[in-house]
Every structure is written in structure tokens, then in C-alpha cells.
Amino acid sequence: MVKKIIIMIVIVLILILGGILYSMQKELYTPSAPETTEFTTSSFTTSTPPPSPTETSPTTPTTHPQREEVKIPLKIIKYDFISDKGFEKILNITSTIAYYYLTIKGITVTGENPRLTVGLKVVTPEKSYTGLFHEVNLVDVKPPYVVEGKDWVYVTEGCKAKYIITVEIYNAEVQGELTIILQKPIELNYNKEYLIKGNYGILLFKLRNNENNLIFLRKKPAGGEVRVIQPLFNYLISDFTPNWWGPTGIVAELSSVVIPSYMVAWGGHTVNGKMVKGGWMEKMFSSNGLFIIIRSKEKEYELVLSEVNNIGSPRSTPILKIGDKLDLPIASHVEGVVFNVSVENAPVAITLELEVKTKEKVPSELWIGANLINSSGMVVSTTPAVIIPGKAKSILIYLVATENGMHTVWLSYNTGSITEIGFKVELLSIKPADLSIFEYKEEWGVWEGKIEYK
């Protein structure tokens, strides 16, 4: 009998302790005042490691039989207000992405030049972040009117931050609602089709990457925009964090995009203590994991992630010989395809033929850019900007190398729409070059190549 009583007491103590721990866990987000909240838990399951890259030719995305539903884990905090002066809202946050909306529901003008301003500041022990400042002329506003905070911040695990929204109102009484959205970070994986549910405007997820491979991302329906970040500092991440990538050039709505590991940059750089202009190839993302942010208005959409193996880094990509062919990914926007070419008996002209590949639709036009980089990482030849008709069957690219050694070709292409394009590239020839038929851009220190199509 005494044993049974002791066992029952132990069970009760365990239940009480579990309740205390559960309550502590629920207090992860600490609002500064009582709020109306809505919390949606995640149905995401633990992901498996991505497949190992092959050692030979690159592979392009194939079918994705696995389908997984993901409810975005959100905490939505709503604060109703009626004010003629304004207010400040402070939240203590950690391990979350945060962003806001302010909805103006009613306006009573009390003086000249009525206006409302909204500002964001995030403060951590390591640094602070000041967001974009929004000012609304209340004369021109017809309620309901939404002020969308374009700023998002991600406060990483172990970092504690104060998230401060400051609203100021001049010469008016405003009725409205401030909505702050907090999202717990999730991790997605390759070779799965995700059904994203409960989107409130922004999705942030982690993705393990291999710098030797490109990342293929497809979103259905098309819409929104993507940004990829590999932060240099692991505590407060925002749109203005260094080391980020977004599609460049003619950018359409987010549909299918190939994310690079290496990029070509142009500007000033120092050579032997002297500032000169030029282009160079630099590693954008190493194999340390990425954060991908998708901003879109759809409440529900499909997302597919794949790897395009072995054409992302000059260290792993194939060395093409004359007659060799390489399949390139099909997407609406592609950046950072790389492959190597060995040059002897310079100066030479390197000729590439790109056979066009499309799916159901043919784009009305497309853009393609190519750079030739020497073993020091400097651009030595680049192509001019050329608009190519979508009905073209093949494209010829000519690049100039004036020194021997290993060179890397860096390619980008897009359609400026959601229509997709891809190529099969062949190294046609490496022949002695008549430099008089090419133009040397002295300001940038590069030879201008040529693009032809048929």
C-alpha cells in the first residue's frame, strides 16, 4: 500500500513538472502587453540528407513523387487601436522571423496635413537594425488601407531581441489594427514536392546546400519573389544582410529559378596597390546551409527543390573538350552555370553552340550572358547584351582567351517571363584568334565576345 502511494505521488509530481515545462515553452515569445493571438503548429517532419553528387556529368531536375504538406508555423499578434497621437509596440523575440502589417480602418481629420508614420527597430545585444520608414498622407487614403512592412528580420536561436514598432499620428484620429507575424524557422529538403499552407506573406526556410551544385526552385502558381542569404553573422538576419542573392537582369514573377554558388561581379578592385576596373568571379555560397525567403500573396502554393549536380563550382565542373556536350537546366531564370575549358596556343577564340530546349511554350525572347574567367578568377572576355528571338534554334557564343591555362565559362540566361528555356551546350572549337575582329574594352580590361543565333 505504501509503495502504491509513493508511485502515485511520483506520477503527480512528473505531471506537474511536465506542465511547468510546457508553460515555459509556450512563453518563447513575450509580448509587452496582452494580445489577441492565433498560433498554428507545423506539420513538417524531419527531412533526410540530400543525395550525394555524381562525379561525372551533371544531372537536371527530374520527377518528384514525394509530396508533403507543410503548414507554416505562425504566431499572429493583432493589436487594435484608436489614437490621435500614436503608440509604440515592443515584443521580446527569439528564434523567429518577424514582419508586420498596419491596417487603417477609419480616419477623422482634425487639422492640416494629416499623416501617419510607421517605423521599425530591432535591438539585440550585438547590433541593432532600423527598418524602412513609411509615411502615409491620410488625405489620400480610403479605408481600409494596408501599410505593408517590407522589412522582415530573422532573430536566430540563442539571440534575444526587442522588436519595436513606432506609430506616430499627426492632425487626425485613426482607428486601425497592427498585425505582427512571427514564424518559427523550418527546414526543407530536395526531391520533394511541398504544399505550403497558411502563407501570410513571407516564408523563410533553411536548406542544406553543396557549393558544387546549383539549386533548382519551382513555385506554382507563379508569383512573388525570392531571396537567398548565407549570413556572415549568425544572430540578426534581414534583407540588408551581406552575402545575399536575388535574380538579376530582366526578372519576372517567381516561377522556376536556378540559384548559383558562384557569381560574376563588376567594379573596382586593387591590383598591385592600384585601383582598376574589371570583373571577377567570386564564391557566393559555400556548403554551410542557406536561408531562402519567398515573399508572395498566395495563401497556398506548391514548392519543389532539386539539385543540378556538378556545374556550380569550377572545382567540380567538367573540363569540356572539343565535341563534348553538356545538358543545362530548363527554367525561366538561370544564373551561375559553370564549366571549364583548357586553353593552349593563345590567343584563341572559344566557340560554343547552345541548342535551345523548351517545354510546352516557346518564349517570345530570351537573354543570355557568358563570361570567360582565367585561373586567377578575373574576367578576360564577356558577351554583349543581346535580345534573342524565342524561335531561335541554336546560339553561337564566341569568347576570347589571350593566355594559356585553365579557364572557366560562366553562363546565365532567362526569358523575362515565366516561360522556361534550357540548352544543350557543345564546345565546337578552340582556334587561333584574329584579335582584330574583336573589340578590347580597355576601361574594363576585357575582350568583348560575340553572340549569333539562327
C-alpha angles and dihedrals in degrees: 000000000000089000091054092050091050091049091050091050091051091050091050091049091050091051091049091048091048090052091051092050091047090051091049090051091051090055093066090113112051115197118200093231138012111291141185102249138183120194126193117192122218124252091196117131129208112282127227126235117275118257118270115259119253119246098224129041124003121259125219127215114286132179123326109212096170114086124187131181117223123190109200106241102235138170110198117198119192124192119188117205144178111190144148095195108034137240145233124238121199127189128181107221140175136173093012145102113237134195136150149214127202118203120199107210102170140010132198111185114218102171148354123312097012112197145158128214130196125195134178130209129174119194126193130167089255102043146338132235127208115201133208117299117233124200122186124196100219093202090068096044125101112194134268089054124160124213103201115206103224090193122093125177131193116209106198128223113286093023119105120204141177111230107204126189115187119194121187125187126196128194095345144075111233130195115198152120131258113207120194118189122203120190126190113225117257132189124228129192142211129269096029133108109225125200103208112206133184096028112177097184106292134051121190120187139165122238129185111229140192113214090215090064136061121231119234115204125184126184126190125226096032117242144102130042140276134220127184122203135185101183122218090207121044106214115061119025126183143154087279096053111126119249102045136138135207129167112283133205119022102005123191130186113303109275115129122352137170113218117212133221094202128042136189115234129193128204143075123335136168122253116180090340094310125112112232135167122243148110131272139178117241135181108254100181129020124198095278102105130269141234114225121195122196117190113194141139100227114109089211133023144153122251128190125187126191140160125239100208130226103354098088103078132040088226095063105024121105124265104234119219124197108291095020117133131204130193113228124202122270113230141124092253126024130175134171106027106159137183134163133245126189115222126205130169095024141224092071140154114230113210121200126184118205116199109206119239123190137168126216097328133043115221118239089230141348141201128221131182130188133188130187114214125194127220090272091060095251124133109243099171134021137177125242122247107273129172108219122201112246091232091065112122099199139009128210119209122192120195129178127226118186098181135051125248141066116331131186125219113213117196136189130175140168143166099223087235139061091272111110131231135182140166147215104221123205128188099229101179150337106210137165107277130230096216091196090076092055128068122233113215099212095184091061099028095235139117114239111232128202137247123204130174139191 
